[in-house]
Structures are given as structure tokens and as C-alpha cells.
Amino acid sequence: MFSYCTDPSTLDNLAWLSCYLTTGKHSAMYVSVFVVLLLLAITAPMALLFGFGAATASRSTILPLRWLGRAYTSIVRGVPDIAFFLFFVIALDQGFEWLRHKVKCPDWDEPIRRGVDFVVCDAAKLPLGNAPQWVHETYGFFLAVLTFAIVFGAFAANVMYGAMQTVPRAQLETAEAYGMTRRQTFWRVLVPQMWVYALPGLSNLWMVLIKATPLLFLLGVEDIVYWARELGGTQNPRFTDYPHGDWRMWYFLALLVFYLMFTKVSEVVLDRIMKRLTKGQATMGGEAQRKAAA
């Protein structure tokens, strides 16, 4: 990056370090930090959407819908995250390719399943073999986001369902006594108050989601943990022009600081959201605010 980085053998101390930290491999590591933050920014609202839908379905008066919501919550929560990530991504990828295969290659007369192999026509592959590298990376990131959202959506559904059950029944009956329909009671009374009870559990889930981002490596996405391991290990000239000893401890220490700082910022933001939601509410948080102002 710098003009004096042409010949690494002539560098010493800070000059060597400045050149080393600005190599292409390190630039990829810095980009991976953005990838992790983007994953969290997209996955969190998607997981809330999955969770809210499943929690609402679990309370439905329609029996099949209620079974569907509870089955989704129980099954996904009951499977270890690593096993689910390893299995579901492969199944999801093959499901997409199978659907495309049925549409684009209707005349295909050979079996798709051939022992342990899954073979579809070239036009049905995702992404296409001649697609640029960024398409492959974007597709892998899309699968990662969808998998994270489904997994953590099940946990969010359990939290939201419990929060909905915690809202005092008397308030719902009062809304019904004023002539509100079931739908109006749900959206105007139950949902606004549900967030007060759900936020502590969702806050913990957000912290777990942050710590689960290293699972991106299982999905083929080069995340910051992957680069910390590769860049920190004992390297050879084929990997970099700046060989060094085993520096993994320092790289993972930097990751530790990064995650601790990120979780601390999250705690501050979530605490402010909680105070805003509980203001004027008949909850322990609202009562604490009332006593503090008195």
C-alpha cells in the first residue's frame, strides 16, 4: 500500500508492521468485519420476523397453524446449532437447485440422486459455474443469513410467545369490552406491551447471535475468525511476503477486544431501549423510573 513496501527485506520495526497490516490478505480481514456486521444487521430483523410469525401462529385458534408454529419452535430449538448449520445449508441449497431443475430442465430423464451425489443440469446450478466470484460469495452469504434467521427465529419465537402470555389478560378483556375486534386487540394492546416483556430475552438472544457469527466459517464464508487463524499462524512465502512466527494469540486477542467492545455497545443501546419502552408502563422497570423521579 505504501511506496516503501516494495522490498519487505529492507524494512524494519514500524515500517515493516505498517506494510504487513496493509497487505491484501489483511484487507480481506478488514472487509470480513463489515461482512459480520452486515450479517447481524440483516439477520436480526429477519429472525424477529420469523419469531413473531411463529409466536403468533402458536397462539392461533386454527389448529394446523398452531401446530406448525409450535413444531417449528420445538424442532429448531432442539437441534444443536452446529448440526443444523451443517445439514440445513446443504438441504436448502439442494432444494433450490431441485426446484430450478424441474423448471429449466423438464426433459431430464436421468436420476438426480446418484448414491451420495446430487446431480442437476448445468442451467439449474446455483450459482452457475461461469458466474463471477462475487456471485458465489453473495449466494453463500444469502444462505448464511437465511440459516441464521431460521435458527434464531425459533428462539425469538419462544421469547415472544412467553411475552404475549405475560401481558395481563385483564387489559385484553378491557379492550374487548370497549368493542375492539380480536385483531384490533392484538395489534393495539397485546403487541405494544409484549415488547416490554420480550426485550430482556431478545437482548440475551442478540448477544448469543453476536457470539455465533464465527459459525459463518462452517457455511463457507470467510469471516474474521477464519482470517485470524490464517494470518496468525506460521506462514510461508507462498501465502505472504511477510513471514512470521505463530501470532495466533495476538490475532485472537484482537478478536476478543472487538467482540467485548461490540457487546458493550449493544448493552448500552439495549438498556436505553428498555428504559424508553418501560416508561409509564406498569412493570418493574417503569416502577423503578417512577420512584427515581419522585
Phi and psi restraints in degrees (value plus and minus 20) as a CYANA .aco file:
   2 PHE   PHI    -111.8   -71.8
   2 PHE   PSI     136.6   176.6
   3 SER   PHI     -86.4   -46.4
   3 SER   PSI     -48.3    -8.3
   4 TYR   PHI    -105.2   -65.2
   4 TYR   PSI     -13.5    26.5
   5 CYS   PHI    -110.9   -70.9
   5 CYS   PSI     -10.1    29.9
   6 THR   PHI     -81.5   -41.5
   6 THR   PSI     -64.4   -24.4
   7 ASP   PHI    -141.0  -101.0
   7 ASP   PSI      78.1   118.1
   8 PRO   PHI     -80.4   -40.4
   8 PRO   PSI     -46.5    -6.5
   9 SER   PHI     -87.9   -47.9
   9 SER   PSI     -37.5     2.5
  10 THR   PHI    -114.5   -74.5
  10 THR   PSI     -21.6    18.4
  11 LEU   PHI    -111.1   -71.1
  11 LEU   PSI     137.7   177.7
  12 ASP   PHI    -170.0  -130.0
  12 ASP   PSI     125.8   165.8
  13 ASN   PHI      33.2    73.2
  13 ASN   PSI    -140.8  -100.8
  14 LEU   PHI     -85.9   -45.9
  14 LEU   PSI     -53.9   -13.9
  15 ALA   PHI     -83.9   -43.9
  15 ALA   PSI     -63.3   -23.3
  16 TRP   PHI     -82.8   -42.8
  16 TRP   PSI     -63.6   -23.6
  17 LEU   PHI     -85.6   -45.6
  17 LEU   PSI     -60.3   -20.3
  18 SER   PHI     -84.5   -44.5
  18 SER   PSI     -57.7   -17.7
  19 CYS   PHI     -91.4   -51.4
  19 CYS   PSI     -59.3   -19.3
  20 TYR   PHI     -83.7   -43.7
  20 TYR   PSI     -61.6   -21.6
  21 LEU   PHI     -98.4   -58.4
  21 LEU   PSI     -24.6    15.4
  22 THR   PHI    -136.1   -96.1
  22 THR   PSI      -0.8    39.2
  23 THR   PHI     -92.3   -52.3
  23 THR   PSI     149.2   189.2
  24 GLY   PHI     -81.9   -41.9
  24 GLY   PSI     -56.5   -16.5
  25 LYS   PHI     -84.7   -44.7
  25 LYS   PSI     -60.3   -20.3
  26 HIS   PHI     -90.0   -50.0
  26 HIS   PSI     -53.8   -13.8
  27 SER   PHI     -81.9   -41.9
  27 SER   PSI     -58.1   -18.1
  28 ALA   PHI     -84.2   -44.2
  28 ALA   PSI     -55.3   -15.3
  29 MET   PHI     -86.7   -46.7
  29 MET   PSI     -61.0   -21.0
  30 TYR   PHI     -85.6   -45.6
  30 TYR   PSI     -57.1   -17.1
  31 VAL   PHI     -85.4   -45.4
  31 VAL   PSI     -54.7   -14.7
  32 SER   PHI     -85.2   -45.2
  32 SER   PSI     -47.4    -7.4
  33 VAL   PHI     -83.3   -43.3
  33 VAL   PSI     -63.5   -23.5
  34 PHE   PHI     -82.8   -42.8
  34 PHE   PSI     -57.7   -17.7
  35 VAL   PHI     -82.2   -42.2
  35 VAL   PSI     -62.5   -22.5
  36 VAL   PHI     -83.7   -43.7
  36 VAL   PSI     -64.9   -24.9
  37 LEU   PHI     -84.6   -44.6
  37 LEU   PSI     -58.9   -18.9
  38 LEU   PHI     -85.5   -45.5
  38 LEU   PSI     -60.1   -20.1
  39 LEU   PHI     -78.6   -38.6
  39 LEU   PSI     -65.9   -25.9
  40 LEU   PHI     -85.1   -45.1
  40 LEU   PSI     -60.3   -20.3
  41 ALA   PHI     -85.1   -45.1
  41 ALA   PSI     -53.1   -13.1
  42 ILE   PHI    -108.8   -68.8
  42 ILE   PSI     -59.6   -19.6
  43 THR   PHI     -89.0   -49.0
  43 THR   PSI     -60.2   -20.2
  44 ALA   PHI     -76.9   -36.9
  44 ALA   PSI     -73.4   -33.4
  45 PRO   PHI     -85.7   -45.7
  45 PRO   PSI     -53.3   -13.3
  46 MET   PHI     -86.9   -46.9
  46 MET   PSI     -60.4   -20.4
  47 ALA   PHI     -84.7   -44.7
  47 ALA   PSI     -58.7   -18.7
  48 LEU   PHI     -83.2   -43.2
  48 LEU   PSI     -58.6   -18.6
  49 LEU   PHI     -85.3   -45.3
  49 LEU   PSI     -66.9   -26.9
  50 PHE   PHI     -80.2   -40.2
  50 PHE   PSI     -64.9   -24.9
  51 GLY   PHI     -84.7   -44.7
  51 GLY   PSI     -63.6   -23.6
  52 PHE   PHI     -84.2   -44.2
  52 PHE   PSI     -61.1   -21.1
  53 GLY   PHI     -83.9   -43.9
  53 GLY   PSI     -63.0   -23.0
  54 ALA   PHI     -89.0   -49.0
  54 ALA   PSI     -58.9   -18.9
  55 ALA   PHI     -86.2   -46.2
  55 ALA   PSI     -60.0   -20.0
  56 THR   PHI     -85.8   -45.8
  56 THR   PSI     -61.5   -21.5
  57 ALA   PHI     -84.2   -44.2
  57 ALA   PSI     -55.8   -15.8
  58 SER   PHI     -86.2   -46.2
  58 SER   PSI     -42.4    -2.4
  59 ARG   PHI    -117.8   -77.8
  59 ARG   PSI     -19.4    20.6
  60 SER   PHI     -86.8   -46.8
  60 SER   PSI     129.7   169.7
  61 THR   PHI    -101.5   -61.5
  61 THR   PSI     -30.2     9.8
  62 ILE   PHI    -105.4   -65.4
  62 ILE   PSI      95.4   135.4
  63 LEU   PHI     -78.5   -38.5
  63 LEU   PSI     -68.7   -28.7
  64 PRO   PHI     -80.4   -40.4
  64 PRO   PSI     -57.9   -17.9
  65 LEU   PHI     -87.1   -47.1
  65 LEU   PSI     -59.2   -19.2
  66 ARG   PHI     -85.8   -45.8
  66 ARG   PSI     -61.0   -21.0
  67 TRP   PHI     -83.1   -43.1
  67 TRP   PSI     -60.3   -20.3
  68 LEU   PHI     -82.6   -42.6
  68 LEU   PSI     -66.4   -26.4
  69 GLY   PHI     -82.3   -42.3
  69 GLY   PSI     -62.8   -22.8
  70 ARG   PHI     -94.4   -54.4
  70 ARG   PSI     -54.1   -14.1
  71 ALA   PHI     -85.9   -45.9
  71 ALA   PSI     -64.2   -24.2
  72 TYR   PHI     -78.9   -38.9
  72 TYR   PSI     -66.6   -26.6
  73 THR   PHI     -83.8   -43.8
  73 THR   PSI     -65.3   -25.3
  74 SER   PHI     -91.2   -51.2
  74 SER   PSI     -63.5   -23.5
  75 ILE   PHI     -87.0   -47.0
  75 ILE   PSI     -68.5   -28.5
  76 VAL   PHI     -87.2   -47.2
  76 VAL   PSI     -59.4   -19.4
  77 ARG   PHI     -89.4   -49.4
  77 ARG   PSI     -45.0    -5.0
  78 GLY   PHI    -105.4   -65.4
  78 GLY   PSI     -30.7     9.3
  79 VAL   PHI    -119.1   -79.1
  79 VAL   PSI     112.3   152.3
  80 PRO   PHI     -75.6   -35.6
  80 PRO   PSI     121.1   161.1
  81 ASP   PHI     -76.9   -36.9
  81 ASP   PSI     -63.5   -23.5
  82 ILE   PHI     -83.9   -43.9
  82 ILE   PSI     -63.9   -23.9
  83 ALA   PHI     -83.1   -43.1
  83 ALA   PSI     -60.3   -20.3
  84 PHE   PHI     -86.2   -46.2
  84 PHE   PSI     -61.6   -21.6
  85 PHE   PHI     -85.7   -45.7
  85 PHE   PSI     -60.1   -20.1
  86 LEU   PHI     -90.1   -50.1
  86 LEU   PSI     -57.5   -17.5
  87 PHE   PHI    -103.8   -63.8
  87 PHE   PSI     -67.8   -27.8
  88 PHE   PHI     -86.9   -46.9
  88 PHE   PSI     -58.6   -18.6
  89 VAL   PHI     -83.6   -43.6
  89 VAL   PSI     -61.9   -21.9
  90 ILE   PHI     -84.5   -44.5
  90 ILE   PSI     -64.6   -24.6
  91 ALA   PHI     -84.7   -44.7
  91 ALA   PSI     -59.1   -19.1
  92 LEU   PHI     -86.9   -46.9
  92 LEU   PSI     -63.5   -23.5
  93 ASP   PHI     -81.9   -41.9
  93 ASP   PSI     -65.2   -25.2
  94 GLN   PHI     -88.3   -48.3
  94 GLN   PSI     -53.0   -13.0
  95 GLY   PHI     -83.8   -43.8
  95 GLY   PSI     -63.6   -23.6
  96 PHE   PHI     -82.5   -42.5
  96 PHE   PSI     -64.5   -24.5
  97 GLU   PHI     -87.1   -47.1
  97 GLU   PSI     -55.7   -15.7
  98 TRP   PHI     -83.9   -43.9
  98 TRP   PSI     -62.3   -22.3
  99 LEU   PHI     -84.4   -44.4
  99 LEU   PSI     -63.8   -23.8
 100 ARG   PHI     -84.7   -44.7
 100 ARG   PSI     -56.2   -16.2
 101 HIS   PHI     -83.3   -43.3
 101 HIS   PSI     -61.7   -21.7
 102 LYS   PHI     -85.3   -45.3
 102 LYS   PSI     -51.7   -11.7
 103 VAL   PHI    -104.4   -64.4
 103 VAL   PSI     -65.8   -25.8
 104 LYS   PHI    -107.5   -67.5
 104 LYS   PSI     -42.4    -2.4
 105 CYS   PHI    -150.3  -110.3
 105 CYS   PSI      43.6    83.6
 106 PRO   PHI     -87.8   -47.8
 106 PRO   PSI     -40.8    -0.8
 107 ASP   PHI    -110.3   -70.3
 107 ASP   PSI     -15.7    24.3
 108 TRP   PHI     -85.7   -45.7
 108 TRP   PSI     104.2   144.2
 109 ASP   PHI    -134.2   -94.2
 109 ASP   PSI     -11.2    28.8
 110 GLU   PHI    -119.7   -79.7
 110 GLU   PSI     132.0   172.0
 111 PRO   PHI     -87.7   -47.7
 111 PRO   PSI     123.0   163.0
 112 ILE   PHI     -99.8   -59.8
 112 ILE   PSI     -62.0   -22.0
 113 ARG   PHI    -107.2   -67.2
 113 ARG   PSI      99.3   139.3
 114 ARG   PHI    -148.1  -108.1
 114 ARG   PSI      63.6   103.6
 115 GLY   PHI      48.6    88.6
 115 GLY   PSI    -140.2  -100.2
 116 VAL   PHI    -111.2   -71.2
 116 VAL   PSI     -23.6    16.4
 117 ASP   PHI    -111.2   -71.2
 117 ASP   PSI     127.9   167.9
 118 PHE   PHI    -140.3  -100.3
 118 PHE   PSI      89.1   129.1
 119 VAL   PHI    -139.8   -99.8
 119 VAL   PSI     102.3   142.3
 120 VAL   PHI    -143.0  -103.0
 120 VAL   PSI     150.1   190.1
 121 CYS   PHI     -87.7   -47.7
 121 CYS   PSI     138.0   178.0
 122 ASP   PHI     -79.4   -39.4
 122 ASP   PSI     -54.9   -14.9
 123 ALA   PHI     -89.5   -49.5
 123 ALA   PSI     -38.4     1.6
 124 ALA   PHI    -115.2   -75.2
 124 ALA   PSI     -27.8    12.2
 125 LYS   PHI     -88.7   -48.7
 125 LYS   PSI     124.5   164.5
 126 LEU   PHI    -144.6  -104.6
 126 LEU   PSI     103.3   143.3
 127 PRO   PHI     -93.8   -53.8
 127 PRO   PSI     154.3   194.3
 128 LEU   PHI     -83.6   -43.6
 128 LEU   PSI     131.4   171.4
 129 GLY   PHI     -81.9   -41.9
 129 GLY   PSI     -50.0   -10.0
 130 ASN   PHI    -115.0   -75.0
 130 ASN   PSI      -9.6    30.4
 131 ALA   PHI     -92.0   -52.0
 131 ALA   PSI     128.0   168.0
 132 PRO   PHI     -84.7   -44.7
 132 PRO   PSI     144.9   184.9
 133 GLN   PHI     -82.1   -42.1
 133 GLN   PSI     -56.6   -16.6
 134 TRP   PHI     -85.3   -45.3
 134 TRP   PSI     -47.9    -7.9
 135 VAL   PHI     -87.9   -47.9
 135 VAL   PSI     -62.9   -22.9
 136 HIS   PHI     -81.7   -41.7
 136 HIS   PSI     -62.8   -22.8
 137 GLU   PHI     -87.8   -47.8
 137 GLU   PSI     -59.9   -19.9
 138 THR   PHI     -85.4   -45.4
 138 THR   PSI     -60.5   -20.5
 139 TYR   PHI     -84.1   -44.1
 139 TYR   PSI     -63.0   -23.0
 140 GLY   PHI     -82.1   -42.1
 140 GLY   PSI     -59.4   -19.4
 141 PHE   PHI     -86.5   -46.5
 141 PHE   PSI     -59.2   -19.2
 142 PHE   PHI     -81.5   -41.5
 142 PHE   PSI     -64.1   -24.1
 143 LEU   PHI     -82.6   -42.6
 143 LEU   PSI     -58.3   -18.3
 144 ALA   PHI     -84.4   -44.4
 144 ALA   PSI     -65.7   -25.7
 145 VAL   PHI     -81.1   -41.1
 145 VAL   PSI     -66.3   -26.3
 146 LEU   PHI     -83.6   -43.6
 146 LEU   PSI     -60.9   -20.9
 147 THR   PHI     -86.6   -46.6
 147 THR   PSI     -65.9   -25.9
 148 PHE   PHI     -78.8   -38.8
 148 PHE   PSI     -63.0   -23.0
 149 ALA   PHI     -84.3   -44.3
 149 ALA   PSI     -60.7   -20.7
 150 ILE   PHI     -87.7   -47.7
 150 ILE   PSI     -63.6   -23.6
 151 VAL   PHI     -84.5   -44.5
 151 VAL   PSI     -73.8   -33.8
 152 PHE   PHI     -98.1   -58.1
 152 PHE   PSI     -38.4     1.6
 153 GLY   PHI     -84.5   -44.5
 153 GLY   PSI     -53.9   -13.9
 154 ALA   PHI     -86.0   -46.0
 154 ALA   PSI     -61.2   -21.2
 155 PHE   PHI     -88.3   -48.3
 155 PHE   PSI     -59.1   -19.1
 156 ALA   PHI     -83.6   -43.6
 156 ALA   PSI     -56.2   -16.2
 157 ALA   PHI     -82.5   -42.5
 157 ALA   PSI     -61.3   -21.3
 158 ASN   PHI     -84.6   -44.6
 158 ASN   PSI     -60.0   -20.0
 159 VAL   PHI     -86.1   -46.1
 159 VAL   PSI     -66.4   -26.4
 160 MET   PHI     -87.6   -47.6
 160 MET   PSI     -57.0   -17.0
 161 TYR   PHI     -82.1   -42.1
 161 TYR   PSI     -64.4   -24.4
 162 GLY   PHI     -83.3   -43.3
 162 GLY   PSI     -57.7   -17.7
 163 ALA   PHI     -86.0   -46.0
 163 ALA   PSI     -60.1   -20.1
 164 MET   PHI     -83.1   -43.1
 164 MET   PSI     -57.6   -17.6
 165 GLN   PHI     -92.3   -52.3
 165 GLN   PSI     -40.7    -0.7
 166 THR   PHI    -101.7   -61.7
 166 THR   PSI     -45.8    -5.8
 167 VAL   PHI     -78.5   -38.5
 167 VAL   PSI     107.5   147.5
 168 PRO   PHI     -73.7   -33.7
 168 PRO   PSI     110.5   150.5
 169 ARG   PHI     -82.3   -42.3
 169 ARG   PSI     -49.8    -9.8
 170 ALA   PHI     -80.8   -40.8
 170 ALA   PSI     -54.2   -14.2
 171 GLN   PHI     -90.1   -50.1
 171 GLN   PSI     -56.3   -16.3
 172 LEU   PHI     -88.5   -48.5
 172 LEU   PSI     -59.0   -19.0
 173 GLU   PHI     -86.6   -46.6
 173 GLU   PSI     -55.2   -15.2
 174 THR   PHI     -84.5   -44.5
 174 THR   PSI     -62.4   -22.4
 175 ALA   PHI     -82.3   -42.3
 175 ALA   PSI     -61.0   -21.0
 176 GLU   PHI     -86.8   -46.8
 176 GLU   PSI     -54.6   -14.6
 177 ALA   PHI     -86.6   -46.6
 177 ALA   PSI     -48.7    -8.7
 178 TYR   PHI    -100.5   -60.5
 178 TYR   PSI     -18.9    21.1
 179 GLY   PHI      76.9   116.9
 179 GLY   PSI     -11.4    28.6
 180 MET   PHI     -91.2   -51.2
 180 MET   PSI     124.4   164.4
 181 THR   PHI     -95.7   -55.7
 181 THR   PSI     150.9   190.9
 182 ARG   PHI     -80.6   -40.6
 182 ARG   PSI     -59.6   -19.6
 183 ARG   PHI     -87.6   -47.6
 183 ARG   PSI     -62.8   -22.8
 184 GLN   PHI     -83.9   -43.9
 184 GLN   PSI     -60.2   -20.2
 185 THR   PHI     -82.9   -42.9
 185 THR   PSI     -58.7   -18.7
 186 PHE   PHI     -85.6   -45.6
 186 PHE   PSI     -68.8   -28.8
 187 TRP   PHI    -101.4   -61.4
 187 TRP   PSI     -50.1   -10.1
 188 ARG   PHI    -115.4   -75.4
 188 ARG   PSI     -43.6    -3.6
 189 VAL   PHI    -138.2   -98.2
 189 VAL   PSI     -74.1   -34.1
 190 LEU   PHI     -88.9   -48.9
 190 LEU   PSI     -72.1   -32.1
 191 VAL   PHI     -83.4   -43.4
 191 VAL   PSI     -67.1   -27.1
 192 PRO   PHI     -78.9   -38.9
 192 PRO   PSI     -57.4   -17.4
 193 GLN   PHI    -103.1   -63.1
 193 GLN   PSI     -43.5    -3.5
 194 MET   PHI     -80.6   -40.6
 194 MET   PSI     -56.5   -16.5
 195 TRP   PHI     -82.5   -42.5
 195 TRP   PSI     -50.3   -10.3
 196 VAL   PHI     -82.3   -42.3
 196 VAL   PSI     -62.8   -22.8
 197 TYR   PHI    -100.2   -60.2
 197 TYR   PSI     -45.7    -5.7
 198 ALA   PHI    -104.1   -64.1
 198 ALA   PSI     -45.9    -5.9
 199 LEU   PHI     -79.7   -39.7
 199 LEU   PSI     -61.8   -21.8
 200 PRO   PHI     -78.2   -38.2
 200 PRO   PSI     -64.4   -24.4
 201 GLY   PHI     -87.5   -47.5
 201 GLY   PSI     -58.9   -18.9
 202 LEU   PHI     -88.7   -48.7
 202 LEU   PSI     -51.2   -11.2
 203 SER   PHI     -83.6   -43.6
 203 SER   PSI     -64.4   -24.4
 204 ASN   PHI     -83.4   -43.4
 204 ASN   PSI     -58.8   -18.8
 205 LEU   PHI     -84.7   -44.7
 205 LEU   PSI     -56.9   -16.9
 206 TRP   PHI     -82.4   -42.4
 206 TRP   PSI     -61.4   -21.4
 207 MET   PHI     -84.0   -44.0
 207 MET   PSI     -60.6   -20.6
 208 VAL   PHI     -85.1   -45.1
 208 VAL   PSI     -58.1   -18.1
 209 LEU   PHI     -83.1   -43.1
 209 LEU   PSI     -60.5   -20.5
 210 ILE   PHI     -80.6   -40.6
 210 ILE   PSI     -65.0   -25.0
 211 LYS   PHI     -92.6   -52.6
 211 LYS   PSI     -36.5     3.5
 212 ALA   PHI    -108.6   -68.6
 212 ALA   PSI     -25.5    14.5
 213 THR   PHI     -80.7   -40.7
 213 THR   PSI     -47.7    -7.7
 214 PRO   PHI     -81.1   -41.1
 214 PRO   PSI     -35.5     4.5
 215 LEU   PHI     -86.1   -46.1
 215 LEU   PSI     -29.8    10.2
 216 LEU   PHI     -76.2   -36.2
 216 LEU   PSI     -51.9   -11.9
 217 PHE   PHI     -81.4   -41.4
 217 PHE   PSI     -53.8   -13.8
 218 LEU   PHI     -87.3   -47.3
 218 LEU   PSI     -42.7    -2.7
 219 LEU   PHI    -116.4   -76.4
 219 LEU   PSI     -11.4    28.6
 220 GLY   PHI      64.2   104.2
 220 GLY   PSI      -9.4    30.6
 221 VAL   PHI    -117.0   -77.0
 221 VAL   PSI     108.6   148.6
 222 GLU   PHI     -99.4   -59.4
 222 GLU   PSI      75.6   115.6
 223 ASP   PHI    -114.0   -74.0
 223 ASP   PSI    -195.7  -155.7
 224 ILE   PHI     -88.8   -48.8
 224 ILE   PSI     -49.2    -9.2
 225 VAL   PHI     -88.9   -48.9
 225 VAL   PSI     -58.9   -18.9
 226 TYR   PHI     -80.8   -40.8
 226 TYR   PSI     -67.9   -27.9
 227 TRP   PHI     -89.3   -49.3
 227 TRP   PSI     -54.0   -14.0
 228 ALA   PHI     -83.3   -43.3
 228 ALA   PSI     -59.2   -19.2
 229 ARG   PHI     -89.0   -49.0
 229 ARG   PSI     -62.8   -22.8
 230 GLU   PHI     -90.9   -50.9
 230 GLU   PSI     -64.7   -24.7
 231 LEU   PHI     -94.9   -54.9
 231 LEU   PSI     -49.0    -9.0
 232 GLY   PHI    -103.0   -63.0
 232 GLY   PSI     -40.2    -0.2
 233 GLY   PHI     -91.8   -51.8
 233 GLY   PSI     147.4   187.4
 234 THR   PHI     -85.7   -45.7
 234 THR   PSI     101.4   141.4
 235 GLN   PHI    -129.0   -89.0
 235 GLN   PSI     145.0   185.0
 236 ASN   PHI    -142.9  -102.9
 236 ASN   PSI     145.4   185.4
 237 PRO   PHI     -79.2   -39.2
 237 PRO   PSI     -40.6    -0.6
 238 ARG   PHI     -90.3   -50.3
 238 ARG   PSI     -43.2    -3.2
 239 PHE   PHI    -115.1   -75.1
 239 PHE   PSI     -53.4   -13.4
 240 THR   PHI    -177.3  -137.3
 240 THR   PSI     136.4   176.4
 241 ASP   PHI    -105.7   -65.7
 241 ASP   PSI     -16.7    23.3
 242 TYR   PHI    -144.9  -104.9
 242 TYR   PSI      47.2    87.2
 243 PRO   PHI     -83.6   -43.6
 243 PRO   PSI     129.6   169.6
 244 HIS   PHI    -174.1  -134.1
 244 HIS   PSI    -199.7  -159.7
 245 GLY   PHI     -99.3   -59.3
 245 GLY   PSI    -182.2  -142.2
 246 ASP   PHI    -100.4   -60.4
 246 ASP   PSI      82.6   122.6
 247 TRP   PHI    -127.6   -87.6
 247 TRP   PSI      -2.5    37.5
 248 ARG   PHI     -79.9   -39.9
 248 ARG   PSI     -53.3   -13.3
 249 MET   PHI     -79.1   -39.1
 249 MET   PSI     -61.6   -21.6
 250 TRP   PHI     -92.4   -52.4
 250 TRP   PSI     -57.2   -17.2
 251 TYR   PHI     -86.2   -46.2
 251 TYR   PSI     -64.2   -24.2
 252 PHE   PHI     -92.2   -52.2
 252 PHE   PSI     -46.2    -6.2
 253 LEU   PHI     -85.9   -45.9
 253 LEU   PSI     -60.0   -20.0
 254 ALA   PHI     -83.5   -43.5
 254 ALA   PSI     -58.6   -18.6
 255 LEU   PHI     -84.0   -44.0
 255 LEU   PSI     -59.8   -19.8
 256 LEU   PHI     -79.0   -39.0
 256 LEU   PSI     -66.0   -26.0
 257 VAL   PHI     -83.2   -43.2
 257 VAL   PSI     -62.3   -22.3
 258 PHE   PHI     -79.7   -39.7
 258 PHE   PSI     -68.7   -28.7
 259 TYR   PHI     -88.9   -48.9
 259 TYR   PSI     -56.3   -16.3
 260 LEU   PHI     -85.3   -45.3
 260 LEU   PSI     -61.9   -21.9
 261 MET   PHI     -85.0   -45.0
 261 MET   PSI     -61.1   -21.1
 262 PHE   PHI     -85.8   -45.8
 262 PHE   PSI     -62.5   -22.5
 263 THR   PHI     -88.0   -48.0
 263 THR   PSI     -53.8   -13.8
 264 LYS   PHI     -85.4   -45.4
 264 LYS   PSI     -64.9   -24.9
 265 VAL   PHI     -80.9   -40.9
 265 VAL   PSI     -60.2   -20.2
 266 SER   PHI     -82.3   -42.3
 266 SER   PSI     -61.6   -21.6
 267 GLU   PHI     -81.6   -41.6
 267 GLU   PSI     -62.6   -22.6
 268 VAL   PHI     -84.0   -44.0
 268 VAL   PSI     -65.4   -25.4
 269 VAL   PHI     -85.2   -45.2
 269 VAL   PSI     -64.4   -24.4
 270 LEU   PHI     -85.8   -45.8
 270 LEU   PSI     -55.4   -15.4
 271 ASP   PHI     -84.8   -44.8
 271 ASP   PSI     -59.3   -19.3
 272 ARG   PHI     -88.3   -48.3
 272 ARG   PSI     -58.5   -18.5
 273 ILE   PHI     -84.4   -44.4
 273 ILE   PSI     -60.6   -20.6
 274 MET   PHI     -83.1   -43.1
 274 MET   PSI     -62.7   -22.7
 275 LYS   PHI     -83.7   -43.7
 275 LYS   PSI     -57.4   -17.4
 276 ARG   PHI     -89.5   -49.5
 276 ARG   PSI     -59.4   -19.4
 277 LEU   PHI     -91.0   -51.0
 277 LEU   PSI     -55.7   -15.7
 278 THR   PHI    -106.5   -66.5
 278 THR   PSI     -23.8    16.2
 279 LYS   PHI     -83.9   -43.9
 279 LYS   PSI      99.6   139.6
 280 GLY   PHI      61.1   101.1
 280 GLY   PSI     -19.8    20.2
 281 GLN   PHI    -109.8   -69.8
 281 GLN   PSI     132.0   172.0
 282 ALA   PHI    -104.6   -64.6
 282 ALA   PSI      41.3    81.3
 283 THR   PHI    -148.1  -108.1
 283 THR   PSI     152.9   192.9
 284 MET   PHI     -81.6   -41.6
 284 MET   PSI     -58.5   -18.5
 285 GLY   PHI     -86.1   -46.1
 285 GLY   PSI     -61.9   -21.9
 286 GLY   PHI     -87.3   -47.3
 286 GLY   PSI     -57.8   -17.8
 287 GLU   PHI     -86.7   -46.7
 287 GLU   PSI     -57.2   -17.2
 288 ALA   PHI     -83.6   -43.6
 288 ALA   PSI     -60.2   -20.2
 289 GLN   PHI     -86.1   -46.1
 289 GLN   PSI     -58.0   -18.0
 290 ARG   PHI     -85.0   -45.0
 290 ARG   PSI     -63.0   -23.0
 291 LYS   PHI     -88.0   -48.0
 291 LYS   PSI     -55.7   -15.7
 292 ALA   PHI     -87.4   -47.4
 292 ALA   PSI     -52.9   -12.9
 293 ALA   PHI     -99.8   -59.8
 293 ALA   PSI     -39.9     0.1
